[in-house]
Amino acid sequence: MNARRLRASLRGWGGVGAMAVVCALAAVFALLLPVTQSRENDAEGLAGQGTADGDQIRAPKCPDPEKQSLSPSSGDQNGKTVQAIKKRGFLIVGVDQNSYRFGYRDPNSASGDAELEGFDIDLAHEIADKIVGEKPKNVRFRAIPTDQRIKAIQDGKVDMVVRTMTINCDRLGKVAFSSPYFETGQQVLAPKKSDITGLDESLAEKRICTATSSTAWEALDAAQKDGTLPASADFRDRTVPNQLDCLVRLQLGEADAVVTDGALAASQAAQDPTVGLKGEPFTDEFYGVAMKKDAADLVRRVNQILVDYRKDGWQESYDKWLAESLGESSGPPPVQYK
């Protein structure tokens, strides 16, 4: 899907007050509660452990970070990392549980005990099925805040992170990525009634919320330095651990705008009919599955799984979860290995 073609055909879940309560509760659950699901056993949340991964430091330039992953055919796909996962009998995956349509619990679930679901969750299940085998409890999910994704991988808390994680130069120095499975771009989200029109002068003296360690912060930093974003725009001290916290701040009047991936922005607009996308996406970014730097065999195995998933599974998952808010897709992004 081309980032420039992101559009939202949006339907809300209710008014601002109701949604603020839902969002606040979801944010609290993401930080406090263990993730449980029928296909896992003892998953736990990782919120609050350790420090931020430091992605707000501007990364050195590197060409096409989305093209730096290992080819499935470039080496062993069944080495020590994959063998250890098979022996254990389940895959441990870091995910989000409050990104609507990507990784979330449906607050309208009739059972009151909704399982994790969404586009990223479908991919995580596919990887577990192919590595461990299609059997009950073959994957355990751990809820990870945005600013803890890299640390969770480096500390061995998870085998991988499947959590709307953009491949960029700085992160490539800390973790390994799969080939890209989704394309998006940074975009502005604001109340529909506001005079904000996008990444332009309309953001002068506005309070802009981003998630800590997100590529949104880096994009705003670069835009302010090159003059695209007014110097008076306030975003440097308005970061939050999880992206959903920004939507809550917007609803409570504590922020004037949110900057995040266009796909996530559209999903948040689908939750709350009083907010909408403003302007066009102003970056091109790609989501990848993040893994340890030295897990070459796991990277190759995941890349082979993605080769097959793009042909059989990706479009079905997109149509189920994302088509309503993002519109028709031209398919998964093209892939090139290093």
Secondary structure, DSSP 8 states (H G I E B T S, - for coil): --GGG-------SS-HHHHHHHHHHHHHHHHHS----TT-SS----TT-S----TTS-----S-GGG-S--TTSS-SSSHHHHHHHHHTSEEEEE-SEETTTEE--TT-TTSS---BSHHHHHHHHHHHHHT-S-TT-EEEEE--GGGHHHHHHTTS-SEE-SS-B--HHHHTTSEE-S--EEE-EEEEEETTS---SSSGGGTT-BEEEETT-HHHHHHHHHHHTTSS-TT-B-TT-EESSHHHHHHHHHTTS-SEEEEEHHHHHHHHHH-TTEEEES---S-EEE--EE-TT-HHHHHHHHHHHHHHHHTTHHHHHHHHTHHHH-----S------
